[in-house]
Amino acid sequence: MTGYYDYVLGLIPVSLIGITAMLSVIGLPLTLAVPVGAAVAIAIIGHAVFVNVPVSNPQPMTDTATTMPQSAAPTQGLNAE
């Protein structure tokens, strides 16, 4: 199932290469077409990171591991009798 971020990852190279090629074909110099394509790619990345913020819903911590295993319990010292 493709989500928003899958489309973003696909649009980054498409916008960079596609817009650069399109602007170059219509007569814009390559030195101007590349920054315009890069600006569109940066705008897509900025939207994905700052506008449509990637958040994860962390699972709440459970108290299933409240006791310490014997192997991890602190010892009294090296010379304990």
C-alpha positions as CSV (number, residue, x, y, z in Angstrom):
1,M,0.0,0.0,0.0
2,T,1.5,3.3,-1.0
3,G,1.3,6.2,1.3
4,Y,2.0,9.9,1.2
5,Y,5.7,9.5,1.8
6,D,6.1,6.9,-0.9
7,Y,4.7,9.5,-3.4
8,V,7.1,12.1,-2.0
9,L,10.1,9.8,-2.5
10,G,8.9,9.2,-6.1
11,L,8.3,12.9,-6.8
12,I,11.7,14.1,-5.7
13,P,13.7,12.7,-8.7
14,V,10.7,13.1,-11.0
15,S,10.5,16.8,-10.2
16,L,14.2,17.4,-10.3
17,I,14.8,15.6,-13.6
18,G,11.4,16.2,-15.2
19,I,11.2,20.0,-14.5
20,T,14.8,20.5,-15.5
21,A,14.3,18.6,-18.8
22,M,11.0,20.4,-19.5
23,L,12.5,23.9,-18.9
24,S,15.6,23.0,-20.9
25,V,13.5,21.8,-23.8
26,I,11.5,25.0,-23.9
27,G,14.7,27.0,-24.2
28,L,15.8,28.0,-20.7
29,P,19.5,27.6,-20.1
30,L,20.5,24.5,-18.1
31,T,22.1,26.7,-15.5
32,L,18.7,28.2,-14.7
33,A,16.6,25.0,-15.3
34,V,18.5,22.9,-12.7
35,P,18.0,25.3,-9.8
36,V,14.3,25.7,-10.6
37,G,13.9,21.9,-10.6
38,A,15.9,21.6,-7.4
39,A,13.7,24.3,-5.8
40,V,10.6,22.3,-6.6
41,A,12.2,19.2,-5.2
42,I,13.1,21.1,-2.0
43,A,9.6,22.4,-1.7
44,I,8.2,18.9,-1.9
45,I,10.7,17.7,0.8
46,G,9.8,20.8,2.9
47,H,6.1,20.0,2.7
48,A,6.7,16.4,3.7
49,V,8.9,17.3,6.7
50,F,7.3,20.5,8.0
51,V,3.7,20.8,6.8
52,N,2.6,17.2,6.8
53,V,4.7,16.2,9.8
54,P,5.8,12.5,10.1
55,V,4.7,11.4,13.5
56,S,4.6,8.0,15.1
57,N,2.3,7.0,17.8
58,P,4.5,5.3,20.3
59,Q,3.0,2.4,22.3
60,P,2.5,3.2,25.9
61,M,5.1,1.6,28.3
62,T,3.8,-1.4,30.1
63,D,4.9,-2.6,33.5
64,T,5.6,-6.2,32.4
65,A,9.3,-6.0,33.2
66,T,9.2,-4.6,36.7
67,T,11.5,-7.2,38.3
68,M,15.2,-7.4,37.5
69,P,16.5,-10.8,36.4
70,Q,18.9,-12.5,38.8
71,S,21.8,-12.3,36.3
72,A,21.4,-8.5,36.1
73,A,21.0,-8.0,39.8
74,P,23.7,-5.9,41.4
75,T,26.3,-7.9,43.4
76,Q,27.6,-6.9,46.8
77,G,31.3,-6.8,45.9
78,L,34.2,-8.9,44.8
79,N,35.2,-10.1,48.2
80,A,31.8,-10.7,49.7
81,E,31.7,-13.6,52.1
